[in-house]
Amino acid sequence: MSEYQSTRNRDINITCTEAILQGISKEGGLFVPKALPKMDFTLENILEFDYQTLAYRVMRLFFDDFKVEDLKECINKAYDEKFDTSVIVPLKTIPSAHFLELFHGPTLAFKDMALSILPYLMTTSKTYQQEDKEIVILTATSGDTGKAALEGFADVVGTRIIVFFPEDGVSDVQKRQMTTQKGDNTFVVGIKGNFDDAQTGVKQIFADAELEKELAEKGYVFSSANSINIGRLVPQVVYYFYAYGQLVKEGSIKVGEPMNVVVPTGNFGNILAAYYAKEMGLPIHKFICASNKNKVLTDFFEKGIYDRRRDFHITNSPSMDILISSNLERFLYHMSNENAELVNELMGALKDQGMYEIPKDMKQNMGLFAAGYADDEVTAKTIRKVYDEENYLMDTHTAVAYAVYEDYKNRTQDMTPTVIASTASPYKFTGSVMGAIDNQYKAQDDFILLKEMEKLLNEKMPSTIRDLETMEIKHKTICEVDEMKQVVRAFLD
């Protein structure tokens, strides 16, 4: 049976169902598999599997304490008609690039790929662990995780969900998606701060032993829907295998040949999932980490120094407006040969001094990774260029990835077939996307631009946002960062 350890204490060994329920280790570490599993199927098999079968074959290697029928049920309930395509994640190829479209779920963002299944994984784990307390999902979001988590957990028996988001740091569409969320067990709060403030606040609540005891006495236990939860991260590994199969099927590579992946990332979870796929046996040649102007990850890969002591920029790719990348902690654990003491020391330095520098041998282990960034101006130009020349409309985050990939290719002349993770629908960021295409759209209302984008693409906009503008706003709470704990108490009382 698989065991999971904390990145900060290797003496902590628990099962996957315990890790999924806890979300984060008591001392603040993140759970990782004691040993990353190897694929027990062939690359040829990938060509035969539909998405659900592939998901089972990958996830069972991480979650082997789930009964076969239970894991299959979780997968089949997650990846069903709520996605607008039966293939779940289509690979869209244009002359200059391959895009893995991860936004065909109910909230139009890649977070649906994991958050459609996490509620089922969590309620099954709850049954296995005979947990009788009500699970309180506590989540910080930079825009997309929040709505996807709310959608997944709304009205799920035995759970409540509280989402904190930066009040002035998400798009109008993202905010409206969250604040109109239905479900008696849902609660959405805007904070007067940025995503890092929200994420730090949530971690502090998790680490508050007094609050944990207080809520336990009232019948509650905390867990997380952020990618700090291993139940969020593992489902993301699947789609990199699926992308590989699609590349082979269309003739871009032959079985056994490598591919590159480019991932726009802020919290490092999506690209870490690709790294896990590589460790399992998927032929990935290079991981290209794409950032926006908040380029703390680019600087880290170039210098081996992680330094959050810098200006925070609100950009046109808000889901990457992050200076503290939580999942990088798991990456440090793997790159340091599972040195939990060193990881604990580095995380302590980040908390106390705002920065850390990794040892030289760790930096040498990161040779498979490249990094780059694109600011708002480059992002906008990229959207317009690809639309004008190839009639493909990207959202801002995907455009960051495309721009970074073009720069990487020009610098290195690496022509390995490459998959770009397309993490959101352009409909989620209408103002930035339409403004990039034509100045006439700048400063127009996002909801007017939804209709303009629909005309431009000559297709019906997704039904999940068609009536968004007229839906009732149900969540109006706004708080200061230091009030987050009181807000949680008030909702649960």
Order of alpha helices (4+ residues) and beta strands (2+ residues): beta-beta-alpha-beta-alpha-alpha-alpha-beta-beta-alpha-alpha-beta-alpha-beta-alpha-beta-alpha-alpha-beta-alpha-beta-alpha-beta-alpha-beta-alpha-alpha-beta-alpha-beta-alpha-alpha-beta-alpha-alpha-alpha-beta-alpha
